[in-house]
Amino acid sequence: KAGELMNRNREEIEWIFQNPWLKEGPEDHDSKRYHFSSVANRFRFIYVKVTEGDQLIGFLMLSLRNKNVKVPYAYFDKTHAPKIFEVIRQHLFDYKANMLTVFHPDLVTFIQEHSTPFYLKRTFQRHYIVTKEFAPFLETNLLKIQDGDADCAFT
């Protein structure tokens, strides 16, 4: 999508989907202790097409790691945020997840401004290290970063 720093295409997203860094299996002590371990009790990527009637209004790539759902990639017009959030919420319930991690600005705004079924909400920032040449693009929001850009897509 135009305006994104990484601007991943379909082939790249499919490659991420097919080549996760994590595998499902019994976690040992180190897997539970370190976020970047290679094993999780439950891990998978999920593609979600969001429609209204016959019209495609959004595409999501979700990752499920144990009981945490993340949204590495989300493509939708912000006017559809309520429907997109409802679909994500339904996946949380379907997978019996107890945590949602999302940095997508339109989803974050929706969650902050509306009543949700979450008991706790915590706001935090993700920090990036970039070269001086790229900094102006990010500081002025000329280029957007998806949650899954860089290594984050794989975990």
Summary of the structure (lengths in Angstrom):
residues: 155
radius of gyration: 16.1
end to end distance: 22.2
largest distance: 47.4
contacts: 395
relative contact order: 0.18
helix: 32%
strand: 25%
